[in-house]
């Protein structure tokens, strides 16, 4: 279907046939494009997001409505970052407000709420729409939201949950709920909160229409059931993404949309030393600086992001970020400001959790203005970086500075889903993007790059096996089959990886040979109620707190079963009143138990996966001790 949609695009002007006023279509054409993107066309024609009230008014309805499907059925949209799915939520929200129906637009973070609120006000305030906002630091509209005195409300998850729990009639007049960044249901902090909110909504107002927007994620089947939703998927990216490996100066890639392969010369092979990650990183980034392109580099930890930013600053001749430096001098002093000012002399910076919100906002602003050309960030902040780049580099190596943290396993292995979502930061979708010199980008330059640096043959083999061989298999299929075979069967995908990667590549030792392991004990986990201060894991003692022990003992009593958050709360935190905070602490405790065990048994990649499999978090449902009868000794 997607190829047909691309070949036969739908004009934005055709939305007037669905009851959208011409003045609204004028705004959308000017802001976005004269044409809908493929996933947007599918949402309109086949999923009925604009169908509200059309039957009564004698207007055309979508294919879904004409064929007897429930037009009010919930919808789950799964598509890559920057694919245009946010506009699906926007179209639906504005359609409902035009029919005088209240809409709530949910986002996970305050900065997203601010951006979305400003976006809506800029485009639609002249329509007379009353647009409000609520976040932990924006409370001026809270009373209006409680009273239902608004048309469109942009609310952060936590504040929405507060309204749900505090005001039982809060949703009485709401007709549409947009949940943006729905993949956060897999986040150990926000996931339980999202699941709890959905449960309350379904019990209190089951007729409320929900449109959930998500990047690629695991457990799609369970989420689809939780939402009782139809599934709309798209694998198409509006801006072409070249995904490939840099080896000996050449970038060999495959294009995401066209599936064409190609090669681009970044630098001469003789200027880098084999097995030297520093050389590969320096020459690749230098190539992009000379092309006047922006580059985002992901590292496993905040400290590494900072160190590599200074490494690049000391070896490259970037252009000074004049305006950014001027603004940084004007903001409140912070421990990181002096370092950032030094790096910005070369148009380079780092982006990690140590920075203030203002520092992050300035970095994002001047990346968009194309003054800052290089940003070194941490993978766990990928979603929070509110900017797009020409290039994304995933830094993975075992040489030089990185050897220690690789051995300590600070480096988190990324799944195919993680990589696909991170790739959404590469590529800029603008009608006419201009750089600092005012030079317009040509159509030939309108693509992004997702880059793996293979500074030795082993790394090249790992990348091919762990990512490119797998994605190449799915590129031979239609996107709906991709979703069915991969996104909705993540367990099968893990088995694919295990069975198709040679053992030396799964856990390479220093000399690139498979490591020799001691025989594993039959009993993996021992828990004794007579020793609530510790557990025994693979014959090694692990200290635990009383609360952690109680949680593990409860899970062990029901091994192999999913214990819901509600059951855990009832058993262990029955006297507590702040349920939301408890959800967060439950997941905190299970994460801490994993980390404490890894400190003792060694933080190797296999062990990290083992911890996640044994002490398993089931997003939106609860926890499970995934262990066999003979492997557990419960006293």
C-alpha positions in Angstrom: 0.0 0.0 0.0 2.7 2.5 0.9 4.3 2.5 -2.6 0.9 3.3 -4.1 0.4 6.1 -1.6 3.8 7.6 -2.5 3.1 7.4 -6.2 -0.4 8.9 -5.8 -0.1 11.5 -3.1 -3.1 13.3 -1.7 -3.3 17.0 -2.0 -3.7 19.0 1.2 -6.5 20.9 -0.6 -8.6 17.7 -0.8 -9.1 17.9 2.9 -11.9 20.5 2.2 -13.9 17.5 1.0 -13.8 16.2 4.6 -15.3 19.4 6.1 -12.0 21.2 6.8 -12.4 24.9 6.2 -10.3 26.4 3.4 -8.7 28.9 5.9 -7.4 25.9 7.9 -6.2 24.1 4.8 -4.4 27.4 3.8 -2.5 27.3 7.1 -1.6 23.6 6.7 -0.4 24.1 3.2 1.8 27.0 4.2 3.2 25.3 7.4 3.7 21.8 6.0 3.2 21.0 2.3 0.7 21.0 -0.6 0.6 17.2 -0.2 0.0 14.8 2.7 2.7 12.3 3.6 1.9 8.6 3.0 1.0 7.9 6.7 -1.1 11.0 6.8 -3.0 10.0 3.7 -3.7 6.6 5.2 -5.0 8.2 8.4 -7.4 10.3 6.5 -8.6 7.9 3.8 -8.5 4.5 5.6 -8.7 5.3 9.3 -11.2 8.2 9.5 -9.4 10.7 11.6 -11.5 13.5 10.0 -14.8 11.8 10.0 -16.3 13.5 13.0 -19.8 14.7 12.1 -19.4 14.1 8.4 -22.3 11.7 8.1 -24.7 14.3 9.6 -23.4 17.0 7.3 -23.6 14.9 4.2 -19.8 15.0 3.6 -17.6 12.2 2.3 -16.4 9.7 4.9 -13.3 7.6 5.0 -13.0 4.1 3.6 -13.3 2.7 7.2 -16.6 4.5 7.9 -18.1 3.5 4.6 -17.4 -0.1 5.3 -19.1 -0.2 8.6 -16.1 0.1 11.0 -16.6 2.1 14.2 -15.4 5.6 13.4 -14.9 6.3 17.1 -12.5 3.3 17.5 -9.2 4.2 19.1 -6.1 4.4 16.8 -2.5 3.5 17.5 -0.1 5.1 14.9 3.4 3.6 14.7 5.9 5.4 12.5 9.6 6.6 12.6 10.4 9.9 14.3 9.9 12.9 12.0 7.6 10.8 9.7 4.6 13.2 10.0 2.6 11.3 12.6 2.3 14.4 14.9 0.3 16.1 12.2 -2.2 13.2 12.3 -2.9 14.1 15.9 -3.0 17.8 15.0 -5.5 17.3 12.1 -7.8 15.2 14.4 -7.5 17.7 17.3 -8.4 20.7 15.1 -11.3 18.8 13.4 -12.8 18.1 16.9 -12.4 21.7 18.1 -14.0 23.0 14.9 -17.0 20.8 15.8 -16.9 22.4 19.3 -15.6 19.2 21.0 -12.9 19.5 23.6 -9.6 17.9 22.9 -6.6 17.1 25.2 -3.1 16.6 23.8 -0.8 14.7 26.1 3.0 14.9 26.0 5.6 13.3 28.4 7.9 16.3 29.1 7.4 20.0 30.0 9.5 21.3 27.1 7.4 19.3 24.7 4.2 20.8 26.2 5.7 24.3 25.8 6.6 23.7 22.2 3.3 22.2 21.3 1.3 24.9 23.1 3.3 27.7 21.3 2.8 25.8 18.0 -1.0 25.6 18.4 -1.4 29.2 19.6 0.7 30.5 16.7 -1.4 28.7 14.1 -4.9 28.8 15.5 -5.3 31.6 18.0 -6.8 33.8 15.3 -9.6 31.2 15.0 -10.8 32.1 18.4 -9.8 28.8 19.9 -9.1 28.8 23.6 -5.8 26.9 23.9 -4.4 26.1 27.4 -1.4 24.4 28.9 -0.6 22.5 32.1 2.8 21.2 33.2 4.7 21.1 36.5 6.0 24.6 35.9 2.9 26.0 34.1 -0.1 26.2 36.4 -1.8 29.3 35.2 -4.5 27.4 33.2 -5.2 24.6 35.7 -8.5 26.0 36.9 -9.7 26.6 33.4 -8.9 22.9 32.6 -10.7 21.7 35.7 -13.7 23.8 34.8 -13.7 22.6 31.2 -13.2 26.2 30.0 -11.1 25.5 27.0 -11.1 24.1 23.4 -7.7 22.5 23.3 -5.5 21.6 26.3 -1.8 20.6 26.1 -1.0 18.7 29.2 2.1 16.8 30.5 1.4 13.1 31.6 1.9 13.7 35.3 -0.5 16.7 35.4 -3.1 14.8 33.5 -2.9 12.0 36.0 -3.3 14.5 38.8 -6.5 15.9 37.2 -7.8 12.3 36.8 -7.3 11.4 40.4 -8.4 14.7 41.9 -11.4 15.6 39.8 -13.7 12.7 38.9 -15.6 14.7 36.3 -12.5 16.0 34.6 -13.1 14.1 31.4 -16.9 14.6 31.3 -16.9 17.0 28.3 -13.7 15.7 26.5 -14.3 14.0 23.2 -10.7 13.3 22.0 -7.5 12.4 23.7 -4.2 12.5 21.8 -1.3 10.7 23.5 2.0 11.7 21.9 5.2 9.7 22.3 3.3 6.5 23.3 6.5 4.5 23.2 7.0 5.9 26.7 4.8 3.1 28.0 8.0 1.0 27.9 9.8 3.6 30.1 10.2 2.3 33.7 9.3 5.7 35.1 6.4 6.9 32.9 5.2 3.5 31.7 3.2 2.5 34.8 1.8 6.0 34.9 0.5 5.7 31.3 -1.0 2.3 31.9 -2.8 3.5 35.1 -4.2 6.5 33.2 -5.5 4.4 30.4 -7.2 2.0 32.9 -8.9 4.9 34.6 -10.1 6.4 31.3 -11.5 3.1 30.1 -13.4 2.6 33.3 -14.6 6.1 33.7 -15.2 7.2 30.1 -15.0 4.2 27.7 -16.4 6.2 24.8 -13.5 8.7 24.8 -11.7 8.4 21.5 -7.9 8.0 21.9 -5.3 8.5 19.2 -1.9 7.3 20.3 1.2 8.4 18.4 4.4 6.3 18.8 7.8 5.6 17.4 8.8 2.0 16.9 8.5 0.0 20.1 8.3 -3.5 21.5 5.1 -5.2 22.7 2.9 -3.7 20.1 0.3 -6.5 20.4 -0.2 -5.9 24.1 -0.5 -2.2 23.7 -3.0 -2.6 20.8 -5.1 -4.7 23.1 -4.8 -2.3 26.1 -6.0 0.6 23.9 -8.6 -1.5 22.0 -7.2 0.3 19.0 -6.8 -0.2 15.3 -3.2 -0.2 14.2 -1.8 2.2 11.6 1.9 1.7 10.7 4.3 3.3 8.4 8.0 2.6 7.7 8.4 5.5 5.3 10.6 8.5 6.2 9.8 11.9 4.6 13.5 12.6 4.3 15.7 9.8 2.9 18.0 8.2 5.4 21.2 6.6 4.3 22.2 4.0 6.8 25.7 2.5 6.7 29.1 1.7 7.9 32.3 3.7 7.6 35.3 1.5 7.0 38.7 2.6 5.6 37.4 6.0 4.6 34.3 4.9 2.7 30.7 5.1 3.8 28.8 2.1 2.4 25.1 2.6 2.8 21.5 1.5 2.0 18.8 4.1 1.6 15.8 3.6 3.9 13.0 4.3 1.4 14.4 3.4 -2.0 16.5 0.4 -0.6 19.2 1.5 -3.1 22.9 0.9 -2.0 25.7 3.3 -2.5 29.1 4.5 -1.4 30.4 7.9 -0.3 34.1 8.7 0.2 34.6 10.6 3.5 38.4 10.5 3.7 41.5 8.7 2.4 42.1 5.3 4.0 45.8 6.1 4.7 44.9 9.0 7.0 43.5 6.7 9.7 45.2 4.0 11.7 43.4 0.6 11.7 41.9 -0.2 15.1 42.0 3.4 16.1 38.5 4.7 16.8 39.8 8.2 17.6 41.1 8.6 14.0 37.8 7.4 12.5 35.8 9.7 14.6 38.0 12.7 14.0 38.1 12.3 10.2 34.4 11.6 9.8 33.3 14.6 11.8 35.9 16.8 10.1 34.3 15.7 6.7 30.9 17.0 7.8 32.3 20.2 9.3 33.8 21.0 5.9 30.5 20.3 4.2 28.8 22.7 6.7 26.6 19.9 8.0 25.5 19.3 11.6 26.4 16.0 13.4 24.9 14.3 16.4 27.1 11.7 18.1 25.7 9.3 20.7 27.8 7.9 23.5 26.9 5.5 26.3 27.4 7.9 29.2 27.3 11.6 30.0 30.9 11.6 31.0 32.0 10.0 27.7 29.9 12.5 25.7 31.7 15.4 27.5 35.2 13.9 27.1 34.7 13.2 23.4 33.4 16.7 22.8 36.7 18.1 24.2 38.6 15.5 22.1 37.0 16.8 18.9 37.4 20.4 20.0 41.2 19.9 20.4 41.6 18.2 17.0 39.2 20.0 14.7 39.0 23.5 13.3 35.3 24.3 13.6 33.6 27.6 13.1 33.0 29.8 16.2 29.3 29.9 17.3 29.2 33.6 17.8 25.5 34.2 18.6 25.3 31.1 20.8 28.3 32.3 22.8 26.8 35.8 23.3 23.6 34.2 24.7 25.5 31.8 27.0 27.3 34.8 28.5 23.9 36.3 29.4 22.3 33.3 31.2 22.8 32.4 34.8 26.2 30.9 35.6 26.2 27.1 36.1 29.1 24.5 36.6 28.9 23.5 32.9 28.7 27.0 31.4 32.4 27.6 31.3 33.1 24.3 29.5 30.3 24.9 27.0 31.7 28.4 26.2 35.1 26.8 25.5 33.7 24.2 23.2 31.5 26.7 21.3 34.6 28.4 20.1 34.8 25.5 17.7 31.0 25.1 17.2 31.0 22.0 19.3 29.2 21.1 22.5 28.0 18.2 24.6 24.5 17.4 25.7 23.9 15.4 28.9 21.8 15.4 32.1 24.3 17.7 33.8 23.2 20.7 31.8 20.5 23.1 32.9 17.2 23.3 31.0 18.2 26.7 29.7 21.6 25.4 28.4 19.8 22.6 26.6 17.3 25.0 25.0 20.1 27.3 23.8 22.0 24.3 22.3 18.8 23.1 20.5 18.1 26.7 19.2 21.6 27.1 17.8 21.6 23.7 16.2 18.5 24.7 14.4 20.1 27.9 13.4 23.1 25.8 12.2 25.7 27.7 14.3 26.4 24.6 16.4 27.7 21.9 14.1 28.7 19.0 16.5 26.8 17.7 19.5 28.0 14.8 21.7 25.1 13.3 23.6 24.0 10.2 25.5 21.7 7.6 23.9 19.2 7.8 26.8 18.6 11.5 26.0 17.9 10.9 22.3 14.2 11.6 22.6 14.8 14.8 24.6 17.0 16.5 22.1 14.6 18.8 20.4 16.5 19.2 17.1 17.3 17.4 13.9 20.7 16.9 12.3 22.2 16.1 8.9 24.1 13.1 10.4 23.8 10.8 13.4 26.9 8.7 14.5 26.5 5.8 16.8 29.8 5.5 18.6 30.7 2.0 19.5 34.3 0.9 20.1 36.7 -1.0 22.3 39.9 0.9 21.8 41.7 3.9 23.4 39.5 5.8 25.9 36.5 3.5 25.4 38.2 0.2 26.4 37.5 0.6 30.1 33.8 1.4 29.9 33.2 -1.3 27.3 34.7 -3.8 29.7 32.5 -2.4 32.5 29.5 -2.6 30.1 28.5 1.0 30.5 27.9 0.7 26.8 24.3 -0.3 26.4 23.5 -2.5 23.4 20.9 -1.0 21.1 18.1 -3.0 19.6 17.1 -2.5 16.0 14.1 -0.6 17.2 16.3 1.8 19.2 18.5 2.4 16.2 15.5 3.0 13.9 14.2 5.6 16.3 17.5 7.3 16.9 17.9 7.5 13.1 14.9 9.9 13.2 17.2 12.6 14.4 19.0 12.5 11.0 17.5 14.4 8.1 15.9 17.8 8.0 12.3 18.2 6.6 12.1 21.8 5.6 10.8 23.4 2.4 14.0 25.4 2.0 16.6 25.0 4.7 19.3 27.5 4.8 22.6 27.4 6.6 24.5 30.1 8.4 25.7 31.7 5.2 22.2 31.8 3.7 23.0 29.1 1.2 19.9 27.1 0.2 20.2 23.3 0.4 19.7 21.6 -2.9 17.4 18.7 -3.4 20.3 16.4 -3.7 21.4 17.2 -0.2 18.1 16.4 1.4 18.9 13.2 3.1 20.3 12.2 6.5 22.9 9.7 7.4 22.9 7.1 10.2 26.5 6.1 10.6 28.4 3.2 12.3 32.2 3.7 12.6 34.0 0.4 12.0 37.5 1.1 13.0 38.5 -2.6 12.6 37.2 -5.6 10.8 35.7 -7.1 13.9 33.5 -4.0 14.4 32.4 -4.1 10.8 31.4 -7.8 11.1 29.5 -7.0 14.3 27.5 -4.1 12.7 26.7 -6.2 9.7 25.4 -9.1 11.7 23.6 -7.1 14.5 21.9 -4.6 12.2 22.4 -4.6 8.5 21.8 -8.3 7.7 18.6 -8.1 9.8 17.2 -4.9 8.3 18.1 -6.1 4.8 15.8 -9.1 5.4 12.9 -6.9 6.3 13.6 -4.4 3.5 12.6 -7.2 1.1 9.1 -7.2 2.6 6.2 -4.7 2.7 6.0 -2.5 5.8 2.9 -4.3 7.2 4.9 -7.6 7.1 7.8 -5.9 8.8 5.5 -4.8 11.7 4.0 -8.3 11.9 7.3 -10.2 11.8 9.5 -7.8 13.8 7.7 -5.2 15.9 5.0 -7.5 17.1 7.3 -10.5 17.6 10.2 -9.0 19.4 11.0 -12.4 21.1 11.4 -14.0 17.7 13.7 -11.2 16.7 15.9 -11.8 19.7 16.2 -15.5 18.7 17.1 -14.4 15.2 20.0 -12.4 16.5 21.2 -15.2 18.8 21.1 -17.8 16.1 22.6 -15.8 13.3 25.6 -14.1 15.0 28.8 -16.2 15.5 29.7 -16.7 19.1 32.9 -14.7 19.0 31.0 -11.6 17.9 28.4 -11.8 20.7 30.9 -11.4 23.4 34.4 -10.7 22.0 37.3 -10.7 24.5 40.5 -8.7 24.1 42.0 -11.0 21.6 38.7 -11.4 19.7 38.3 -15.0 20.7 35.3 -16.5 22.6 35.9 -16.2 26.3 36.1 -19.3 28.5 33.4 -19.5 31.1 33.1 -21.5 34.3 30.3 -24.0 34.4 27.1 -22.5 35.6 25.5 -23.7 38.8 22.2 -25.5 38.5 20.7 -23.1 41.2 20.8 -19.6 39.9 18.9 -17.7 42.6 18.6 -18.5 46.3 16.2 -16.6 48.6 15.9 -17.4 52.2 13.3 -15.7 54.5 15.8 -16.3 57.4 18.3 -13.9 55.7 16.3 -10.9 54.5 19.5 -8.9 54.2 20.8 -10.8 51.1 20.2 -13.1 48.3 22.5 -15.6 46.6 22.9 -15.3 42.8 25.1 -17.8 41.0 26.7 -18.7 44.3 27.6 -15.1 45.1 26.1 -13.0 47.9 24.2 -9.9 47.0 23.2 -7.4 49.7 19.6 -6.2 49.5 17.4 -3.8 51.5 14.4 -5.0 53.4 12.1 -3.6 50.7 14.0 -5.2 47.9 13.9 -8.5 49.7 10.2 -8.3 50.2 9.7 -7.6 46.5 11.9 -10.5 45.4 10.3 -12.9 47.8 6.9 -12.0 46.5 8.0 -12.5 42.9 9.7 -15.8 43.8 6.5 -17.1 45.3 4.9 -16.6 41.9 7.8 -17.4 39.6 6.9 -17.4 35.9 3.8 -15.3 36.6 3.3 -11.6 35.9 2.5 -9.8 39.2 0.6 -6.7 38.5 1.6 -3.3 39.9 -1.7 -3.3 41.8 -0.9 -6.6 43.5 2.6 -5.4 44.5 1.1 -2.2 45.9 -1.5 -4.1 47.9 1.1 -6.5 49.3 4.1 -4.2 50.0 2.8 -0.6 50.0 -0.8 -1.0 51.2 -0.5 1.9 53.7 1.0 4.4 51.1 -1.3 7.0 49.5 0.7 8.3 46.7 0.2 5.5 44.2 2.0 7.2 41.3 5.2 7.6 43.3 5.0 4.0 44.3 4.9 2.8 40.7 8.1 4.7 40.1 9.8 3.2 43.2 8.8 -0.4 42.3 10.6 -0.1 39.0 13.5 1.7 40.7 13.9 -1.2 43.1 14.0 -3.8 40.3 16.5 -1.8 38.3 18.7 -1.4 41.4 18.6 -5.2 42.1 19.8 -5.8 38.6 22.6 -3.3 39.0 23.7 -4.6 42.4 23.9 -8.2 40.9 25.9 -7.0 37.9 28.4 -5.3 40.2 29.2 -8.7 41.7 28.9 -11.1 38.7 30.5 -8.7 36.0 28.8 -6.2 33.8 29.2 -8.1 30.5 26.6 -7.7 27.8 25.3 -11.2 28.2 24.8 -10.7 31.9 22.9 -7.4 31.4 20.5 -9.3 29.1 20.2 -12.1 31.6 19.2 -9.6 34.3 16.5 -8.1 32.2 15.2 -11.6 31.2 15.2 -12.9 34.8 13.9 -9.8 36.6 11.6 -8.9 33.8 9.5 -5.8 33.5 6.3 -6.2 31.5 5.4 -2.7 30.3 2.0 -1.6 31.4 1.4 -4.9 33.3 3.8 -5.6 36.1 6.9 -7.6 37.0 7.9 -11.3 36.7 10.7 -13.5 38.0 11.4 -15.4 34.8 13.2 -18.5 36.2 12.8 -22.2 36.1 11.8 -24.4 39.0 15.3 -26.1 39.3 17.1 -22.7 39.1 15.3 -21.2 42.1 15.9 -22.2 45.7 13.2 -20.6 48.0 13.6 -21.2 51.7 
